[in-house]
Amino acid sequence: MKKILIMIAMVAVTSLTYAQGQRGQRPEPPTTAEIIKTATKELGLSEEQATEWTTIHEKYADEMKDRSTAKDAREKMDAELQATLTENQLETYIESKKKRESSRPARKPRN
């Protein structure tokens, strides 16, 4: 009887610790190359535009890593990226940006 209770307790502890370890893991963010590849496919970027986008992303990469400056850097980068687009591309870009933002789950307030 003791052995059965010990086994049940071990299984319970193991399953609880395994479940605890899964929290908070996020997928890796896409690389600059992946972002450019996706944008080229969705927006039909030319080679020149893709090169400009790569340069802009590299320009703001360090600022984006720092949480205190990331929001401002993201807004500046977005403005520069939009400046490289044609009218049709810009419309598509704005639509896809709105879709991404609306599909993102709302953040819960911290206690």
N, CA, C and O atoms as a GROMACS GRO file, in nm:
protein
  444
    1MET      N    1   0.081  -0.119   0.000
    1MET     CA    2   0.000   0.000   0.000
    1MET      C    3   0.086   0.126   0.000
    1MET      O    4   0.057   0.223  -0.070
    2LYS      N    5   0.194   0.123   0.081
    2LYS     CA    6   0.283   0.238   0.087
    2LYS      C    7   0.347   0.264  -0.049
    2LYS      O    8   0.361   0.379  -0.091
    3LYS      N    9   0.384   0.157  -0.117
    3LYS     CA   10   0.450   0.172  -0.248
    3LYS      C   11   0.356   0.238  -0.348
    3LYS      O   12   0.398   0.322  -0.428
    4ILE      N   13   0.231   0.202  -0.344
    4ILE     CA   14   0.133   0.260  -0.436
    4ILE      C   15   0.116   0.409  -0.407
    4ILE      O   16   0.113   0.490  -0.500
    5LEU      N   17   0.105   0.446  -0.281
    5LEU     CA   18   0.091   0.587  -0.244
    5LEU      C   19   0.214   0.667  -0.283
    5LEU      O   20   0.203   0.780  -0.330
    6ILE      N   21   0.332   0.609  -0.263
    6ILE     CA   22   0.457   0.677  -0.301
    6ILE      C   23   0.461   0.697  -0.452
    6ILE      O   24   0.500   0.804  -0.499
    7MET      N   25   0.422   0.596  -0.528
    7MET     CA   26   0.422   0.607  -0.674
    7MET      C   27   0.323   0.714  -0.721
    7MET      O   28   0.355   0.794  -0.810
    8ILE      N   29   0.206   0.718  -0.661
    8ILE     CA   30   0.106   0.819  -0.698
    8ILE      C   31   0.159   0.959  -0.666
    8ILE      O   32   0.143   1.051  -0.746
    9ALA      N   33   0.222   0.974  -0.551
    9ALA     CA   34   0.278   1.104  -0.513
    9ALA      C   35   0.388   1.145  -0.610
    9ALA      O   36   0.396   1.262  -0.648
   10MET      N   37   0.474   1.052  -0.651
   10MET     CA   38   0.583   1.083  -0.744
   10MET      C   39   0.527   1.125  -0.880
   10MET      O   40   0.577   1.220  -0.940
   11VAL      N   41   0.426   1.055  -0.927
   11VAL     CA   42   0.366   1.090  -1.055
   11VAL      C   43   0.302   1.229  -1.047
   11VAL      O   44   0.315   1.309  -1.139
   12ALA      N   45   0.234   1.257  -0.936
   12ALA     CA   46   0.170   1.388  -0.920
   12ALA      C   47   0.273   1.499  -0.917
   12ALA      O   48   0.255   1.602  -0.983
   13VAL      N   49   0.381   1.481  -0.843
   13VAL     CA   50   0.486   1.583  -0.834
   13VAL      C   51   0.552   1.602  -0.970
   13VAL      O   52   0.577   1.715  -1.012
   14THR      N   53   0.580   1.493  -1.039
   14THR     CA   54   0.644   1.502  -1.171
   14THR      C   55   0.555   1.577  -1.270
   14THR      O   56   0.603   1.664  -1.343
   15SER      N   57   0.427   1.544  -1.271
   15SER     CA   58   0.337   1.612  -1.366
   15SER      C   59   0.322   1.760  -1.332
   15SER      O   60   0.311   1.843  -1.422
   16LEU      N   61   0.319   1.793  -1.205
   16LEU     CA   62   0.308   1.934  -1.166
   16LEU      C   63   0.434   2.013  -1.204
   16LEU      O   64   0.422   2.125  -1.253
   17THR      N   65   0.550   1.956  -1.184
   17THR     CA   66   0.673   2.029  -1.219
   17THR      C   67   0.686   2.041  -1.370
   17THR      O   68   0.736   2.143  -1.419
   18TYR      N   69   0.643   1.941  -1.444
   18TYR     CA   70   0.649   1.950  -1.590
   18TYR      C   71   0.555   2.061  -1.640
   18TYR      O   72   0.592   2.138  -1.728
   19ALA      N   73   0.436   2.068  -1.583
   19ALA     CA   74   0.340   2.171  -1.624
   19ALA      C   75   0.392   2.310  -1.589
   19ALA      O   76   0.368   2.405  -1.664
   20GLN      N   77   0.460   2.324  -1.479
   20GLN     CA   78   0.515   2.453  -1.438
   20GLN      C   79   0.621   2.501  -1.536
   20GLN      O   80   0.632   2.621  -1.560
   21GLY      N   81   0.698   2.412  -1.591
   21GLY     CA   82   0.808   2.448  -1.679
   21GLY      C   83   0.763   2.501  -1.814
   21GLY      O   84   0.843   2.564  -1.883
   22GLN      N   85   0.641   2.478  -1.854
   22GLN     CA   86   0.592   2.518  -1.985
   22GLN      C   87   0.545   2.662  -1.992
   22GLN      O   88   0.523   2.714  -2.101
   23ARG      N   89   0.530   2.727  -1.880
   23ARG     CA   90   0.475   2.862  -1.879
   23ARG      C   91   0.574   2.964  -1.932
   23ARG      O   92   0.694   2.955  -1.908
   24GLY      N   93   0.522   3.061  -2.004
   24GLY     CA   94   0.602   3.176  -2.044
   24GLY      C   95   0.695   3.156  -2.161
   24GLY      O   96   0.768   3.248  -2.198
   25GLN      N   97   0.696   3.039  -2.220
   25GLN     CA   98   0.786   3.018  -2.333
   25GLN      C   99   0.723   3.074  -2.459
   25GLN      O  100   0.611   3.040  -2.496
   26ARG      N  101   0.797   3.161  -2.524
   26ARG     CA  102   0.749   3.224  -2.646
   26ARG      C  103   0.830   3.171  -2.764
   26ARG      O  104   0.946   3.133  -2.748
   27PRO      N  105   0.770   3.170  -2.880
   27PRO     CA  106   0.847   3.129  -2.997
   27PRO      C  107   0.953   3.234  -3.030
   27PRO      O  108   0.940   3.352  -2.996
   28GLU      N  109   1.057   3.189  -3.095
   28GLU     CA  110   1.164   3.280  -3.136
   28GLU      C  111   1.109   3.384  -3.233
   28GLU      O  112   1.031   3.350  -3.322
   29PRO      N  113   1.147   3.510  -3.217
   29PRO     CA  114   1.102   3.611  -3.313
   29PRO      C  115   1.167   3.585  -3.450
   29PRO      O  116   1.278   3.532  -3.456
   30PRO      N  117   1.100   3.622  -3.557
   30PRO     CA  118   1.157   3.598  -3.689
   30PRO      C  119   1.282   3.682  -3.712
   30PRO      O  120   1.296   3.792  -3.657
   31THR      N  121   1.372   3.629  -3.792
   31THR     CA  122   1.494   3.703  -3.825
   31THR      C  123   1.461   3.811  -3.928
   31THR      O  124   1.353   3.811  -3.987
   32THR      N  125   1.555   3.902  -3.947
   32THR     CA  126   1.536   4.009  -4.046
   32THR      C  127   1.514   3.948  -4.185
   32THR      O  128   1.428   3.995  -4.260
   33ALA      N  129   1.590   3.846  -4.218
   33ALA     CA  130   1.577   3.782  -4.349
   33ALA      C  131   1.437   3.723  -4.366
   33ALA      O  132   1.378   3.734  -4.474
   34GLU      N  133   1.383   3.661  -4.261
   34GLU     CA  134   1.249   3.604  -4.269
   34GLU      C  135   1.143   3.714  -4.285
   34GLU      O  136   1.047   3.698  -4.361
   35ILE      N  137   1.162   3.824  -4.214
   35ILE     CA  138   1.068   3.936  -4.224
   35ILE      C  139   1.069   3.992  -4.366
   35ILE      O  140   0.963   4.017  -4.424
   36ILE      N  141   1.188   4.011  -4.422
   36ILE     CA  142   1.200   4.066  -4.558
   36ILE      C  143   1.140   3.969  -4.659
   36ILE      O  144   1.073   4.011  -4.754
   37LYS      N  145   1.165   3.839  -4.640
   37LYS     CA  146   1.111   3.738  -4.732
   37LYS      C  147   0.958   3.740  -4.730
   37LYS      O  148   0.895   3.735  -4.836
   38THR      N  149   0.900   3.748  -4.611
   38THR     CA  150   0.754   3.752  -4.598
   38THR      C  151   0.698   3.880  -4.660
   38THR      O  152   0.598   3.877  -4.732
   39ALA      N  153   0.764   3.993  -4.633
   39ALA     CA  154   0.718   4.121  -4.688
   39ALA      C  155   0.728   4.122  -4.840
   39ALA      O  156   0.640   4.174  -4.908
   40THR      N  157   0.835   4.064  -4.892
   40THR     CA  158   0.852   4.057  -5.037
   40THR      C  159   0.739   3.977  -5.100
   40THR      O  160   0.685   4.014  -5.204
   41LYS      N  161   0.702   3.867  -5.035
   41LYS     CA  162   0.595   3.782  -5.086
   41LYS      C  163   0.459   3.851  -5.074
   41LYS      O  164   0.381   3.850  -5.169
   42GLU      N  165   0.430   3.910  -4.958
   42GLU     CA  166   0.299   3.972  -4.936
   42GLU      C  167   0.281   4.104  -5.011
   42GLU      O  168   0.174   4.131  -5.065
   43LEU      N  169   0.386   4.185  -5.014
   43LEU     CA  170   0.375   4.320  -5.070
   43LEU      C  171   0.430   4.330  -5.212
   43LEU      O  172   0.405   4.429  -5.281
   44GLY      N  173   0.503   4.231  -5.255
   44GLY     CA  174   0.565   4.237  -5.387
   44GLY      C  175   0.678   4.339  -5.392
   44GLY      O  176   0.687   4.417  -5.486
   45LEU      N  177   0.764   4.337  -5.290
   45LEU     CA  178   0.877   4.431  -5.285
   45LEU      C  179   0.975   4.403  -5.398
   45LEU      O  180   1.001   4.288  -5.433
   46SER      N  181   1.030   4.510  -5.453
   46SER     CA  182   1.136   4.495  -5.553
   46SER      C  183   1.265   4.464  -5.479
   46SER      O  184   1.270   4.472  -5.356
   47GLU      N  185   1.371   4.430  -5.554
   47GLU     CA  186   1.500   4.403  -5.491
   47GLU      C  187   1.552   4.527  -5.420
   47GLU      O  188   1.609   4.519  -5.311
   48GLU      N  189   1.531   4.643  -5.482
   48GLU     CA  190   1.576   4.769  -5.422
   48GLU      C  191   1.502   4.795  -5.290
   48GLU      O  192   1.564   4.834  -5.191
   49GLN      N  193   1.371   4.773  -5.290
   49GLN     CA  194   1.294   4.793  -5.168
   49GLN      C  195   1.336   4.694  -5.059
   49GLN      O  196   1.346   4.730  -4.942
   50ALA      N  197   1.360   4.570  -5.098
   50ALA     CA  198   1.403   4.468  -5.001
   50ALA      C  199   1.536   4.507  -4.939
   50ALA      O  200   1.557   4.487  -4.819
   51THR      N  201   1.627   4.562  -5.020
   51THR     CA  202   1.756   4.608  -4.968
   51THR      C  203   1.736   4.724  -4.871
   51THR      O  204   1.799   4.728  -4.765
   52GLU      N  205   1.648   4.817  -4.906
   52GLU     CA  206   1.619   4.930  -4.817
   52GLU      C  207   1.559   4.881  -4.685
   52GLU      O  208   1.596   4.929  -4.578
   53TRP      N  209   1.467   4.785  -4.692
   53TRP     CA  210   1.405   4.730  -4.572
   53TRP      C  211   1.510   4.664  -4.482
   53TRP      O  212   1.507   4.679  -4.360
   54THR      N  213   1.602   4.590  -4.544
   54THR     CA  214   1.708   4.525  -4.467
   54THR      C  215   1.792   4.629  -4.396
   54THR      O  216   1.824   4.613  -4.278
   55THR      N  217   1.829   4.735  -4.466
   55THR     CA  218   1.909   4.842  -4.408
   55THR      C  219   1.835   4.908  -4.291
   55THR      O  220   1.894   4.935  -4.187
   56ILE      N  221   1.707   4.934  -4.309
   56ILE     CA  222   1.627   4.998  -4.204
   56ILE      C  223   1.617   4.907  -4.082
   56ILE      O  224   1.631   4.954  -3.968
   57HIS      N  225   1.592   4.779  -4.104
   57HIS     CA  226   1.583   4.685  -3.992
   57HIS      C  227   1.715   4.677  -3.915
   57HIS      O  228   1.715   4.674  -3.792
   58GLU      N  229   1.826   4.675  -3.987
   58GLU     CA  230   1.957   4.669  -3.922
   58GLU      C  231   1.985   4.797  -3.844
   58GLU      O  232   2.048   4.794  -3.738
   59LYS      N  233   1.938   4.909  -3.897
   59LYS     CA  234   1.958   5.039  -3.833
   59LYS      C  235   1.893   5.043  -3.694
   59LYS      O  236   1.949   5.099  -3.600
   60TYR      N  237   1.775   4.984  -3.681
   60TYR     CA  238   1.699   4.990  -3.556
   60TYR      C  239   1.712   4.864  -3.470
   60TYR      O  240   1.648   4.856  -3.365
   61ALA      N  241   1.792   4.768  -3.510
   61ALA     CA  242   1.801   4.641  -3.438
   61ALA      C  243   1.843   4.658  -3.292
   61ALA      O  244   1.782   4.599  -3.204
   62ASP      N  245   1.946   4.738  -3.267
   62ASP     CA  246   1.994   4.755  -3.129
   62ASP      C  247   1.892   4.829  -3.042
   62ASP      O  248   1.874   4.794  -2.925
   63GLU      N  249   1.828   4.929  -3.099
   63GLU     CA  250   1.728   5.005  -3.022
   63GLU      C  251   1.607   4.918  -2.988
   63GLU      O  252   1.544   4.937  -2.883
   64MET      N  253   1.574   4.824  -3.075
   64MET     CA  254   1.459   4.737  -3.052
   64MET      C  255   1.484   4.638  -2.939
   64MET      O  256   1.389   4.590  -2.877
   65LYS      N  257   1.608   4.608  -2.910
   65LYS     CA  258   1.640   4.514  -2.803
   65LYS      C  259   1.618   4.575  -2.666
   65LYS      O  260   1.586   4.504  -2.570
   66ASP      N  261   1.635   4.705  -2.654
   66ASP     CA  262   1.618   4.775  -2.527
   66ASP      C  263   1.470   4.811  -2.509
   66ASP      O  264   1.414   4.885  -2.590
   67ARG      N  265   1.408   4.758  -2.404
   67ARG     CA  266   1.265   4.779  -2.383
   67ARG      C  267   1.227   4.926  -2.370
   67ARG      O  268   1.118   4.966  -2.410
   68SER      N  269   1.314   5.006  -2.313
   68SER     CA  270   1.280   5.147  -2.290
   68SER      C  271   1.273   5.228  -2.420
   68SER      O  272   1.200   5.326  -2.427
   69THR      N  273   1.347   5.187  -2.521
   69THR     CA  274   1.347   5.261  -2.648
   69THR      C  275   1.278   5.185  -2.761
   69THR      O  276   1.267   5.237  -2.872
   70ALA      N  277   1.232   5.064  -2.734
   70ALA     CA  278   1.177   4.979  -2.840
   70ALA      C  279   1.053   5.038  -2.906
   70ALA      O  280   1.040   5.033  -3.029
   71LYS      N  281   0.962   5.093  -2.828
   71LYS     CA  282   0.838   5.145  -2.885
   71LYS      C  283   0.864   5.262  -2.980
   71LYS      O  284   0.810   5.266  -3.090
   72ASP      N  285   0.947   5.356  -2.936
   72ASP     CA  286   0.981   5.470  -3.022
   72ASP      C  287   1.055   5.424  -3.147
   72ASP      O  288   1.028   5.470  -3.258
   73ALA      N  289   1.148   5.331  -3.129
   73ALA     CA  290   1.225   5.280  -3.242
   73ALA      C  291   1.134   5.208  -3.341
   73ALA      O  292   1.149   5.223  -3.462
   74ARG      N  293   1.037   5.131  -3.289
   74ARG     CA  294   0.944   5.059  -3.376
   74ARG      C  295   0.861   5.157  -3.458
   74ARG      O  296   0.838   5.134  -3.577
   75GLU      N  297   0.816   5.266  -3.396
   75GLU     CA  298   0.737   5.366  -3.467
   75GLU      C  299   0.819   5.436  -3.575
   75GLU      O  300   0.770   5.458  -3.686
   76LYS      N  301   0.944   5.473  -3.542
   76LYS     CA  302   1.031   5.538  -3.641
   76LYS      C  303   1.061   5.443  -3.756
   76LYS      O  304   1.058   5.482  -3.873
   77MET      N  305   1.091   5.316  -3.721
   77MET     CA  306   1.122   5.218  -3.824
   77MET      C  307   1.001   5.196  -3.915
   77MET      O  308   1.016   5.187  -4.036
   78ASP      N  309   0.883   5.188  -3.856
   78ASP     CA  310   0.762   5.167  -3.933
   78ASP      C  311   0.739   5.283  -4.030
   78ASP      O  312   0.700   5.261  -4.145
   79ALA      N  313   0.764   5.406  -3.985
   79ALA     CA  314   0.748   5.522  -4.071
   79ALA      C  315   0.846   5.517  -4.188
   79ALA      O  316   0.809   5.547  -4.302
   80GLU      N  317   0.970   5.477  -4.161
   80GLU     CA  318   1.069   5.467  -4.268
   80GLU      C  319   1.034   5.355  -4.366
   80GLU      O  320   1.050   5.370  -4.487
   81LEU      N  321   0.985   5.243  -4.313
   81LEU     CA  322   0.946   5.132  -4.400
   81LEU      C  323   0.831   5.174  -4.490
   81LEU      O  324   0.831   5.143  -4.610
   82GLN      N  325   0.733   5.244  -4.434
   82GLN     CA  326   0.618   5.288  -4.513
   82GLN      C  327   0.659   5.386  -4.622
   82GLN      O  328   0.597   5.390  -4.728
   83ALA      N  329   0.761   5.466  -4.596
   83ALA     CA  330   0.807   5.564  -4.695
   83ALA      C  331   0.865   5.497  -4.819
   83ALA      O  332   0.871   5.560  -4.925
   84THR      N  333   0.908   5.372  -4.808
   84THR     CA  334   0.968   5.303  -4.922
   84THR      C  335   0.864   5.235  -5.010
   84THR      O  336   0.898   5.185  -5.118
   85LEU      N  337   0.738   5.233  -4.966
   85LEU     CA  338   0.634   5.157  -5.037
   85LEU      C  339   0.557   5.243  -5.136
   85LEU      O  340   0.546   5.365  -5.120
   86THR      N  341   0.504   5.177  -5.239
   86THR     CA  342   0.412   5.243  -5.332
   86THR      C  343   0.275   5.251  -5.264
   86THR      O  344   0.256   5.195  -5.157
   87GLU      N  345   0.181   5.320  -5.327
   87GLU     CA  346   0.048   5.337  -5.267
   87GLU      C  347  -0.022   5.202  -5.246
   87GLU      O  348  -0.078   5.177  -5.139
   88ASN      N  349  -0.018   5.116  -5.348
   88ASN     CA  350  -0.083   4.985  -5.337
   88ASN      C  351  -0.017   4.900  -5.228
   88ASN      O  352  -0.084   4.836  -5.148
   89GLN      N  353   0.116   4.902  -5.226
   89GLN     CA  354   0.188   4.827  -5.124
   89GLN      C  355   0.156   4.880  -4.984
   89GLN      O  356   0.142   4.803  -4.889
   90LEU      N  357   0.146   5.012  -4.973
   90LEU     CA  358   0.117   5.074  -4.844
   90LEU      C  359  -0.020   5.031  -4.793
   90LEU      O  360  -0.036   5.002  -4.674
   91GLU      N  361  -0.120   5.028  -4.882
   91GLU     CA  362  -0.254   4.984  -4.842
   91GLU      C  363  -0.250   4.840  -4.791
   91GLU      O  364  -0.309   4.809  -4.688
   92THR      N  365  -0.181   4.754  -4.865
   92THR     CA  366  -0.169   4.614  -4.825
   92THR      C  367  -0.096   4.601  -4.692
   92THR      O  368  -0.135   4.522  -4.607
   93TYR      N  369   0.010   4.680  -4.675
   93TYR     CA  370   0.089   4.678  -4.552
   93TYR      C  371   0.004   4.718  -4.432
   93TYR      O  372   0.009   4.653  -4.328
   94ILE      N  373  -0.073   4.824  -4.447
   94ILE     CA  374  -0.157   4.873  -4.337
   94ILE      C  375  -0.266   4.771  -4.302
   94ILE      O  376  -0.295   4.748  -4.185
   95GLU      N  377  -0.326   4.710  -4.405
   95GLU     CA  378  -0.428   4.608  -4.381
   95GLU      C  379  -0.370   4.488  -4.306
   95GLU      O  380  -0.431   4.440  -4.211
   96SER      N  381  -0.254   4.441  -4.349
   96SER     CA  382  -0.194   4.325  -4.282
   96SER      C  383  -0.150   4.359  -4.140
   96SER      O  384  -0.155   4.275  -4.051
   97LYS      N  385  -0.106   4.483  -4.120
   97LYS     CA  386  -0.068   4.527  -3.986
   97LYS      C  387  -0.190   4.528  -3.893
   97LYS      O  388  -0.181   4.485  -3.778
   98LYS      N  389  -0.303   4.576  -3.944
   98LYS     CA  390  -0.426   4.577  -3.864
   98LYS      C  391  -0.470   4.435  -3.831
   98LYS      O  392  -0.515   4.408  -3.719
   99LYS      N  393  -0.458   4.344  -3.927
   99LYS     CA  394  -0.495   4.204  -3.903
   99LYS      C  395  -0.408   4.143  -3.794
   99LYS      O  396  -0.457   4.074  -3.705
  100ARG      N  397  -0.277   4.170  -3.801
  100ARG     CA  398  -0.185   4.116  -3.699
  100ARG      C  399  -0.220   4.169  -3.561
  100ARG      O  400  -0.221   4.094  -3.463
  101GLU      N  401  -0.248   4.299  -3.553
  101GLU     CA  402  -0.280   4.360  -3.424
  101GLU      C  403  -0.412   4.309  -3.368
  101GLU      O  404  -0.425   4.290  -3.247
  102SER      N  405  -0.510   4.287  -3.455
  102SER     CA  406  -0.639   4.239  -3.406
  102SER      C  407  -0.635   4.091  -3.369
  102SER      O  408  -0.712   4.046  -3.284
  103SER      N  409  -0.546   4.015  -3.432
  103SER     CA  410  -0.538   3.872  -3.400
  103SER      C  411  -0.455   3.845  -3.276
  103SER      O  412  -0.460   3.735  -3.220
  104ARG      N  413  -0.380   3.944  -3.232
  104ARG     CA  414  -0.298   3.930  -3.112
  104ARG      C  415  -0.390   3.930  -2.989
  104ARG      O  416  -0.476   4.017  -2.978
  105PRO      N  417  -0.373   3.836  -2.898
  105PRO     CA  418  -0.460   3.835  -2.780
  105PRO      C  419  -0.434   3.956  -2.691
  105PRO      O  420  -0.321   4.005  -2.681
  106ALA      N  421  -0.539   4.003  -2.628
  106ALA     CA  422  -0.526   4.119  -2.539
  106ALA      C  423  -0.444   4.080  -2.416
  106ALA      O  424  -0.457   3.970  -2.364
  107ARG      N  425  -0.361   4.172  -2.372
  107ARG     CA  426  -0.279   4.145  -2.254
  107ARG      C  427  -0.362   4.158  -2.129
  107ARG      O  428  -0.445   4.248  -2.116
  108LYS      N  429  -0.340   4.067  -2.038
  108LYS     CA  430  -0.410   4.071  -1.910
  108LYS      C  431  -0.336   4.165  -1.817
  108LYS      O  432  -0.213   4.169  -1.817
  109PRO      N  433  -0.411   4.241  -1.736
  109PRO     CA  434  -0.343   4.329  -1.640
  109PRO      C  435  -0.272   4.247  -1.534
  109PRO      O  436  -0.321   4.143  -1.490
  110ARG      N  437  -0.157   4.296  -1.494
  110ARG     CA  438  -0.081   4.227  -1.389
  110ARG      C  439  -0.134   4.268  -1.253
  110ARG      O  440  -0.177   4.382  -1.232
  111ASN      N  441  -0.130   4.175  -1.162
  111ASN     CA  442  -0.178   4.203  -1.026
  111ASN      C  443  -0.070   4.264  -0.942
  111ASN      O  444  -0.093   4.295  -0.825
   0.00000   0.00000   0.00000
